[in-house]
Amino acid sequence: MADFGRILVFFGLAAVVVGVVLMAAGRLPSGRLPGDIVYRGKNTTVYFPLATSVVVSMVLSVLLYVVGRWKR
């Protein structure tokens, strides 16, 4: 039962962290970074968040590394 409690605490803390990140992201002036590709055609707009994807990948990699080291 103690393991189940730890899992619930982990998911609760993860939900708090995600909530704080979403609140902070709402205050940013723009969600686009200077490496994101935007193509505006006559009737279409294509947005490819290249730089944003790289930043999110790096943050998730560090986060998963820390969680993996913590689990050992």
Number of C-alpha atoms within 10 A of each C-alpha: 5 7 8 9 10 11 11 12 12 12 12 12 12 12 12 12 12 12 12 12 11 11 11 10 12 11 9 9 7 8 11 16 13 9 13 14 13 12 10 9 8 6 5 7 9 10 11 13 16 14 15 16 14 12 12 10 12 12 12 12 12 11 12 12 12 11 11 10 9 8 7 5
